[in-house]
Amino acid sequence: MKDIIRLPSDLGAAVRQTRKAAGLKATDVARSAGRSRDVLHRLERGDDVTVASLMDILRAMGVVLRLESAGLPTLAEMQQRFGKPEDDDDDAA
């Protein structure tokens, strides 16, 4: 997983994508993590869950977090977050 995670929704999407790519069922991950399926679904939606729940779910999936310096977001990340630039009005004239 090489996704850049800047928002809770990014983390949730990355967890969901990783779980599905590994062919893991939500119920199996939740059971192995000792958490409810609702906690896993809240995490995957980008809602708040405890750090302990996050770590238990990642452990159950066989993945870890790695922290690195954020740096500046790329243009693509800015466009994704804030929308695509509007068309130039110069062509309309």
N, C-alpha and C positions, 0 to 999 in steps of 0.2 A: 504494500500500500504506500503510495507516494503522494497522496493527496495533501494539499496545503490546507490546514484547518485553522480558520480564523474566527469562526462563529460556532455556537452550539449546533446550529443546523448543519454545518459542514461536518462536524464530528458525528452527528447522527447518521448522515448520509454515508459517511465512510464506514461506520460500523455496519450498517445495513448491507452495503455493497460487499464488504468483506465477508459477512456471514453468508450471504446468498452465493457468492463466488465459491465459497468453500462447501456449499451444499448443506449447510447447517440449518436445521429447523429452529424456529424461535423457541418452541417449547423445550427442545433438547438443550439449547444454550441456557435458557433461564433455569431449567432444572439443575444443570451442571454447575451453574453459578450460585445456586442457592437463593435465587431471586425469583420474583413473580414475572410472568410473561408481560404484565402491564409495565413493569419497570423497564424491561428491554424495549418495549414499544415506545415508551416515553423517551428513552435515550435516542432511539432511532428517529424520532420526530424532532429532536433537538430541544426537548423540554428538559427541565432541571431534574437531575438525579444526584444522589450522593456520590462523592468520589469513590467511596468504598464499593458502591454498586457498579460504577463504571469499571473499576479495576477487577472486580469479580467476573463481570461479563467478558472483558477482554481476556482474562485468564482462561475462562471456559472456551473461548474461541481459539486460544493458542496464539494470541497476538499481544504485542506490547506497544507502549507509547514511547516515542523518542522526541525530546525537545531540542529545538535549535533556534538560533536567532531569527527573528521575523524578517528583518529587512523591510524594504518598501514593497508594497503590492505591485504586481505587474499590471500593464495596461489591460490585459484580458481579465484579470481579477477585478479591476475597477469597473470595467464595462459590465461584467457579470453582476456585480454587487449593485451598481447604480444605474444600469440600463445602457443601452447602446447610444452612441452620439446621434444627435438629430441630423437630418440631411442639411447640407449647406443651402442657404437661401440664395447664394450667388448664382446658381444655375437657373433659378426661376426668373431672373431679371432679363 
